[in-house]
């Protein structure tokens, strides 16, 4: 699995300032994992269709 888009790698190196492909890949994977973890935390998902509406007090 050594196929990479050379233009994409060059652009990422330019923007990040990272010059080694291995370090660039590691940082990219870390960023992808952090993004996915944030999305997972902010959207836990799931539904409870059998749950009845909770009565609320009027203030």
RAWOPE-V549042 format. One line per field, one symbol per residue. ss: DSSP state (H for helix, E for strand, L for the rest). burial: b if it has 9 or more other ideal C-beta (glycine too) atoms within 8 Angstrom, else e. Layout:
BEGIN
ss->???
burial->???
END
This chain:
BEGIN
ss->LLLLLHHHHHHHHHHHLLLLHHHHHHHHHHHHHHHHHHHHHHLLLLLLLLLLLLLLLLL
burial->eeeeeeeebeebbeeeebeeeebbeebbeeeeeeeeeeeeeeeeeeeeeeeeeeeeeee
END
